[in-house]
Amino acid sequence: MALISAHRCGAGDTEPGSSRAGENGLHALEHAVALGVDYVEFDVRQLADGRLVVTHDAPDETAGIELLPYEAVLERLAGRSAAHIDLKGAGHELEAARTALRHLDGGRILITTGSVAGARRLRDWADEHCRALRVGLSTGTSLSGLSPWAAALSLRRQLFPWHRYAAARADVLCAHHVLASLTLRRLARRRGLDLLVWTVDDRRLLRWWLRPGRAWMVTTNYPARALEFRGPDRMRS
């Protein structure tokens, strides 16, 4: 069965429609760990002063929003849960990986990014320093605001990203569940990549993606629901 990653620490289970301030808080993280999810997912950004912080929002949008030190979150997870580290922006991949390895075993770390160059840097570095660390390349961007022609080109690139994955050398294909259902599930199978689908909250879709053989990992805002659907035979990494 698929592994379960608690998106933004699974805040949706306790606070449906919650404000952004609580979504990456330590309370939500502890809630996800207590549930027994396989991975806790959180977004990592680099501030202008070089600090790595856990926040879903861009640094210039963080007024009044909780900024958690990246290393503090890793310390909380050490020995308790695996980490799904979703990097926002580029250029801090190796720092994020080195810091994570100071607290967690490499086999319990998944780092995802939307940057081909960033994923390649991570995979090349991990091959030398920690082969067990998994690297995922994300596919799926909004078409909002694009002209019909530009939207069609963007959608085609997202549905058939062969060259991006070859260049990135990623281990995990990370895709929006709609893209995954159309073409990317087959691509992952053909290329021998693990498939991560995001962000699956609908009950029927959760049941479908959690069935054996559909995906390696499912990211959701409702991990308690996902654990219930998956049943007692949990696979832990």
N, C-alpha and C positions, 0 to 999 in steps of 0.2 A: 504494500500500500504506500501511498505518497506520504512524504514527510510534510509537516505543517510548520509554516513560518508565520509568527504573529506580527502582522504589519503594524508599524508604529507602536510596537509593544502591546498590541491587542487592546487598545483603549476602547474599541467599539463594544467589547463584551460588557463593559461596566458603565460606559457613558455614551449611549447612542446619541449622535448629534453633538458630541462634546466640543468644547472650544479648542482651538489649536493649542492653547497653552498647556493642556493636560496630555496631549497625545504622545509626547515623547518623555513624559515625566517618569521619575523613579517609581511612583505608585503604579503606573501602567506596566512598567518593566517587571516589577515584582509580581504583579497579577499574572502576567504571561508566564513567568518562571513557575509560579505556584500551580498553574494549570498543567504543567508538564509538557509544554510544546517542545518540538524538536529543535527549532531555531527561534531566536528572538531577532526581529528585523528592526533596524533603526538607520536613519539617514545621517550621514556625516558630511559636514561642510568645513571648509577652511576659512577662518576670518582673515581680515586684512593684516592682522598682526602675526599670522602664522599659526594660531591656535586651532586645533581640531575640536569641533563641538558637535553635539548631537542635536539636530533640529531639522524639522521638515521644511522650514521656510528659509529663503535666501537671507544672508546676513543683513541686508539693508531693509528687511521686512520684519525684523525681530523685536521691535519695540514692544515691551510688555510680554514677550514670549520667553518661556524658560529655555535657557541655553545650558545644557549639561556638558561638562567636560568629557570628551571622548574616553579618556583613560578611566574616569570614574565609572562609566557604564561598563567598561570591560572588567573592572575590578569586581563589580556586582555580579557579573556573569560567570566569573572564574569558578570552575568546578561544579557549576549548576546547570548551565545550558549552553548550547552552541550559538554562535553569533552569525547573523546574516547582516553584513555591513554594506549598505547601499551608498556608494560615494556619489555626491553631487558636486559637479565641477570636475576639473582635471588638474593634475600636477602634484597631488598629495597622496597618490596611490601607495608608494613605497613606505612613506612615513606611517600611513594607516596600517599597512601590513606588519611592519616591524613592531609597532606599538601593540597590535593585537597579539602577536606571538609572545610578547612578554607576559601575557596573562592567560592565554588559552592555547591548548594543543592545536597544532596546525590542521589536524583532521576535523576540528570542530569550528572551522572558520570558512565562511563563504563570503567573498567580496565581489560585489556586482557594480558595474559602471556602464554608462552609455557611451563611453569613449573607446573607440577601437585602439587608439594608441595607448591609452591608459591600461586597457585589458592586456595588451601585448607586453607592456612593461612589467605588469604584475606577473604574468605567466612566465616570462623569461627569468625574472628575479626568483620566483618561487621554485622553478626547476633547479636552481642552484642552491637555494637556502631552505626550502620546505616544500617538497613535492606534494605533500598531502593537502596543502591549502588549495581550495577550489576558487576558480575565477569565472565569473559569469559576465557575459555581454548582454545588455538589455536592448530590446527592440520594441518600438511602439511609441510614437510621438503624435501629438495632436495635429489634426488637419485644419483646425479652426483658424480662420483668417486668411487661408491660402486661396488663390484662384483655382478654379476647377482643374486647369491643366497642371498647376503645381501640386495640387492635392492628389491628382492621379499618379503623378510621378513619385511623390512621397510614399503613397500607399504601395505602389509596385516595389519600391526599394525595401519597404518593411515586410512585404510578403515573400520576397525572394532575396534575402540578404546573404547569398552564398559567399560573395567576396569579402564582406565585412568579417564573417566568422573565420574564414581562412586566414585573414590578416591578423586577427586578434589572438588566435590560438586559444580561445576560451574553452573551458571544460563544460560550461553550463550555458544553455540557450535560455535566456530570460525573456518572456514575451507576454504581452497582454493576452488574456485568455481567448479573445476573439481571433486575433492573429494566429494563435496557437492552433485553434480548431480549424482554421482555413488551410494553412500550409505548413506552419512551423513545427507542428507535432511530427509530421512526416519527415521534415528536414532533420530534426534532432535524431530521429531513429536511424535515418540513412547515414548520418555523419557520426554516429556513436556518441552524441552529446546527451548529457542529462538535461531534462526539460523542467524549467521552473515557470509556472504560470501565475500571473498577478492580474488584478487583485480580485479574488473570487469571493463574493459575499452572498450572492443569491443562493438560496437553499438548494434549488434544483441543480444549479451549476456546481455547487460544492459537492453534492452527492456524485455527480458525474465525474468530476476531475479526481475525486478521491478513490475511485475504483482502481483496482490493480492494473498496472500497465498504461495508465493514462498520462501520468506525469511523475517526475522524480520528487518535485516539491510544489506545494500550493501555498501561496501567500494570501492571507485573509485578514480582515479587520475583526473577524469573529472566530477566534481560535477555539473557544469553548464549543461552539456549534460544530466546527470542523472535527474536533476530537470526538464528539458524540457521534457524528456520522461515520467516522472512520472505525469506531468500535474499539474493543479492548486490546486487539492485537496490534500494539503500537510498535513501529520501527523507529528505533533511536539510532542516530549516527554516532 
